[in-house]
Amino acid sequence: MTTVKDVCRHVRSKNAGPYWVTFDLFFDGAETFEKHHANPALGPALFQKLFGADPTLVRHYPVPDLNVVKISYARTAPQGGVVERDMHCGQQFVRLLDVPLD
């Protein structure tokens, strides 16, 4: 079974302002990018399941020249709320690493 961590040389997450979170998946080559960047396993349903995101507010931005896909979703609450555990969302990417792509 192929997972995100098997096909990406780097995966990161970060806040994209106070209302959005974004993930960057750096694929290890053009062939891998073409095969997996539009995989339904990386679709809105995944972000709803893992992060409680509204699937209608998940955005997918492929960058073929860099073999990167950027996936963003609207936060369920603004950054810095009283229950915030990862204010800059720098650790959110970990949940994506074991997502199967087959």
N, C-alpha and C positions, 0 to 999 in steps of 0.2 A: 504494500500500500504506500503510495507516494503522498507525502505531507508537504505543507508550506515550507517547513524548515529544510526539506530535501531539495527543493528547487529554487530557493531564494538564498542569495549570498548575504543579504542583510534585510531585516524587517524592523521598522521603527514605528512608533506612534507618538503623537504630540497634540497639544491643543492647537486649534486653528481659530483663535479668538475665544471669547468667553462662551460661545454658543455651539461650537463645532469641535469635533475630534477628527483627526486624519491619520491614516496609516499609509506608509510607503513600503511597497514590496519590490525589492530589487532582485529581479530574476537573474540567474547565473549565465544567461545568454539569450540570443534572439530566438533560437528554436524553443527553448523552455518558455520564454515569454509568450510566443505565439500559441503554444499548446495550452497554457494555463491561465493567462491573464483574464480571459472572459469566462472562466469556469463557473458554472452555476453554484458550486460549493462556496464561492466567495461572494455570493449575491446578498441582497437585502435580508433574506431570511436568516442567514448566519449572524448578521449584526443585530437583528432583533433577538435572536436566541441568546447570544453571548453578552450583549450590552444593553438590552432593553430598548434598542433604537427603533424609531418609527420607520418601517421599511420604505415608506414613500419618500423619506428624507435621506436615503442612502445614495451617495453619488459615487460614480466609478469613472476615473480619469486615466485612461491608458496613455503612456508616453513611450511609443515604440522606439524612438531614437535612443532612449536610455535603458530600454528593457525594464521599465518601471510601470507599476500601476499604483495610482493613489486612490484610496477609498476613504470617503469622508461621510460622517453622519452627524446629525444634529444631536447635541447633548439633551438628556432628559431633564436636566436642571442646569442653570448657568454655573460657570466656573466659580469656585470659591464659596459654595454653599456650606452650611453648617455640617453636613454629612459628607463633605468632600474627602476622599481618601487618597486621591492621586491628582492633585490640582493641575499638573501640567500634562497628565495622561501619558507620561513617559514609560509606564509599565504595562499599559493596556495591550501592547502587541503580543505579549506572552501567550494570551489565549488563542491567537491565530496559529502559532507554530505547529501544533499537532492536528490541524484541520486536514482531513483526507481530501485529496484532489482526484482520486480515481473513481 
